[in-house]
Amino acid sequence: MGLRFPGQKDCHCFFVTTSFKDRQTLGNTEGLYEKMAHSLDYCSKKYEASIAAYVFKPSHIHLLLLIDGARLPDFMRDFKKFTAQKAGSELGIADSGIWMPRYDRVAIATEDVFTTKLEYIHNNPVKARLVAAAEDWPWSSAGDYLTDREGIVKITKDW
């Protein structure tokens, strides 16, 4: 998973999207979101990254990730690999078929773009009609921002 945009290696904030293979709704598998959260926490520590926002959806995920751009490909590789291995061994999901091979990223250069992406992430479950209010989706950082509830993934608001 190389960085397709070499100029982004010097960036430090990314809006990242990755999907389950063939846009399957694997997120409906009980326990998978917990494995993904554990994997994000592990990779955040390993790569000295911070997660500013996230949303887990049935077919894909979005992240606002604060990381050295040169380390982003390794972070994503390990996140997907670790999640797939855990899903395979503990949930019975074939680890060769969990993720699309690529991920998309947009380098975030301004606070306005950051805020736009943050709002997009949090409103994604509402737009998909999964919940009526962003903070009602338990697999998102919206609750961290809009209520006093901490979500499943440790986030940073120091951006």
ABEGO torsion letter per residue (X at the ends): XBBABAAAAABABBBBBBBBBGGBBAAABBGAAAAAAAAAAAAAAAAGBBBABBBBBAABBBBBBBBBAAAAAAAAAAAAAAAAAAAAAAAGBBAAAABBABBBBBBBABAAAAAAAAAAAAAAAAAAGABABAAABAABAAAAAABABBBABBBBABX
